[in-house]
Amino acid sequence: MSVFSFSVSAFPNPSESTFNLQVRSNDAREVMVNIIDAQGRVIRSIITPSNQNLELGSNLTAGVYLLEVKQGDSVQTLRVLKY
C-alpha cells in the first residue's frame, strides 16, 4: 500500500515578476490551479499534468494572491505577494 504524497511550493515569494509553482505528487491525475485575488475572484484557472513546474504571475498586477492547487480530494492553498 503506497502513501499519497502531494506537496506544493511557490518561489520566489514575494516576487516582482513571476512565481515558479512546483507541484509534486505520486498521483498521476491532473492538477488544477486557481489564481485568486484579494477580493476572492478567480483570476485564472490552469489544468496541468502532475509533477510540473509552472511559471505564473507575469500578467498579474501588484498585490496579494492565493494559489489554490487541487488534485483529486487534496487541496493546498499558498499565499503569494507580487510587488
N, C-alpha and C positions, 0 to 999 in steps of 0.2 A: 504494500500500500504506500503510495507516494504522498508526500505532504505538499499542499498547494502553496506556492510561493508567488507573491505579487508585490513588487516594490516600484516606487515612482520617485524621481528626483528632478529638480529644475535648477539649472545653473547657467550663468551667474545670476545671483539674486541678492540685491537688486541689479537691474541692468539698464543701460541707456539705449540699447539697440534691440537685441534678440535674446531669447532664452533657449537653452537646449533642454528639451524634455526627454528624460531617459526612462523607459518603461521596461522592466524585467519581470518575466513570468515563466513558469514551467507549463503554462496552459497555452495551447495553440490558437485559442479563439481570438477574434479580432478585438481591438481596444477602441473605445470611443472617448474622445477628449472634447470637453466643453470648455470654452473660454468665457468666463462670466465677469461682467464689470461690477463696479461698486454698488450699482443700483439693482443688481440681481438679474440683469438681462444677459441672455446667452448671445455673445458677440459672434462666435464661430463654433461650429461642430466639425470634428475631424474623425474619420474612421480609418484606422491603420492596423496593419498586422502586429501581432505580439512581438516583443523584443526589438523595437525600433527606437532610434533616436530621432526626434523631431526638432526642427528649428522653428520657433514661434515668436511672434511679437513685432515683427518688422512693420506691420501695418497698425499697431496699437499706439494710441496717444499716451502721454504720461499719466500714471495713475496706478491704483491697486486693482489686481485681478485675481480671480480664483481659477485654478486649473482643476477641473473635475475629471478624473480619469476612471473609467468603468471597464471592467472585464467580467462578464457573467454577473454574479451576485456581489462581486467585490468592487468597492468604490474607495478611492483615495482622493483627497482634495488638498491642493497646495495653494498657498497664498504667495503671489509674486508682485514685485514692485518695479514699474518702469518709470524712470525719471528723465 
